[in-house]
Amino acid sequence: MGMLIYTLKVDSVIKETIDTTTICFKQPGLKKVRYKPGQYLTLIFRINGRRYIRPYSFSSAPGIDPTLNITVKRVPGGVVSNHILDRVSVGDMIEVLEPMGDFILDRFADNVSKKYVVLWGSGSGITPLMSIAKFALNSSKYEHVTLVYGNRTFETTIFSEQIKQLQQLHKERFSVWHFYTQAVIDDSNPYIIKGRIEATKVLNIMQAESDFKNANHYICGPVGLKDSVKHELAKLGIASENILAEDFEVTRDPKAFEEIFTQNVILKTGDKELEIEVAKGKSILEAGIDAMIDLSYSCQTGNCLLCKAVLLNGKVKTIGVENLPDDLQSNECLLCCSFPLTANVKLLVKN
């Protein structure tokens, strides 16, 4: 696929909360890793003889942090997140793919007049927002950054210390709203609120405080957060082109599977043809990985094109992804969001 692969050395490991850790990699001496604030790094592991590939957003900002940092939250039962939190240590060498992703600060390059950055996140969704916030605050191009951040409690809040330091460094330019679903809140601070993120409350005050229409909004968190913020922004007349959301989970409507059944699919790689059974509800990529086939992939949200394949025969259905990348040809599909629609599906894949 022509992707660059780097081997990076772990420089330090920082425990952020009880279940979240930041891994800091040394920048290579010669072939520097270039990335944009908001992008992600894809890590490659071999665990029990099987290859695992996982994307993790940068929490560092280019040109500001000397190391390349990713922040990983433990997923109960997650093979890779548990391996990273329990096994990775200083000095380890880890293979990574070149940075990818278009949830980036300069995605709005064509409306550079927008001087105000609003970041909406909850839980580990803070990771790319942290990269964007640090970069924007260090650039004279952006007048103000607002962070709206939801967590269960103060103790589970990732980067609480870093956020506090940024507030002290950029008093006039950085405002932060904390929402805690399970914390006991002292009412004396209006910027700390009990409950889930209430977009209406924040937006009403922001409208009074600032040139509110002159903002770009970045949302990273669960679907519920994304939908509620988009809904409130639409009510205020904010154009959808000024809103960027990072999809780190795919929602698949059960209705979309009504015409899908368990089918055998043939994957052609080089001169080999491998037949796999794709159970109803599993994507072709998931079934291929389960069958221990080394397939190229990263984001698994229909974004990065790494799992691209050419459809040689049969029909597949795309489920869970609204907009496929523009450079996908009509005879190509993405294995991460493709499900066999007919019994004779044959795909040419690169690995």
C-alpha positions, 0 to 999 in steps of 0.5 A: 500500500506504500505506507511508511512503517517506523520503528519507534523507541518508548521514551517514557510511560506516564500514568494519567488515571487508574485506567489510562496511560500515555506512551511517549515515543522518541522522534527518530534521529533521521526520518522524523515522523511528521503529523498534524494536530488531531491525527492518529498513530497506528501501532502494530503488535504480535501477541500470541502469534497473531498480528494486531493493528490499532490506531491511537490519537496523538495527545502531543502537538507537533513542534511543541512536544519533543516526543510523539505521545499517544494516550491509551485507555484500558478496554475491559477484555481488549487484547491490545489496550491491556497489553499496552498498559501492562506490558509496554515499558521504557526502551521497547521498540514498537512498529507504527504506520505513518500518521493518518486521519483528517480530524485535524486543526487545518481541515478548515483551511478555506475558512481561515477567518474563523479565529475561535476553536471550540472543542467538545469531548468526553472521556478518552475523546480528549486525546486528539482535542488535547493535541489541537488545543495545545497547537492552537494556543501556541499559534497566534492565528487563533484568538480563543480556544474553548474546551467542553469536557465530560467525565464521570468524576474528577479522578477519571479526568485524563490530562486534568493537570495539563489542562490546568497548566494551559489555563494558567499559561493562556488565561485570556485565551483558553476557557474550560467547562468540566461536566462530571456525571458522578461527582459532588460539585461545589456550586461556587464555580460555574464552569464545573457542572454536575451531569452530562454535557449540556450543549445548550447551557454552554452555547448560551453563555458562549454567545454572550461572551464571544463572537460566537458565529466566528468559530469552528467546532471539533467533537470527539466522543460517543455518538450521543455527544456528537448528535446532541452538539450537532443538534444544538449548533444547527438550532443556532444556525451554525453551518455543518461545514464548521463542525468536524466530528471524529468517529472512533466508534461505528454504529450499525443499524440492525435493520441494515442487516436484514438482507445479510446472511452468513456467506463464504467469501474468497479473498485473493492475495497475490497468487493465493485464494483463501475462502473464509466464512463471514458470519452475519453481523461480522464485516469481511475484515473482522472475519479475515482477521479471525481467520488469521489472515494478515490484512492491511487495516487501521481505523476500522471506521471507513476512513483510512483506505488501508483495507481497500479491496477490488470487488472481482465478483458478487455484491457487498453492502456498506454498513455503518459508514455514511460517507466513503472516501472520495478516492475509492473507485466504483469497483472498490470497497473497504473491508472494515464496513463491507458485508457480503450480499451475495454467495459468490463474493470474491475480492482482490486484497493487498496485504 
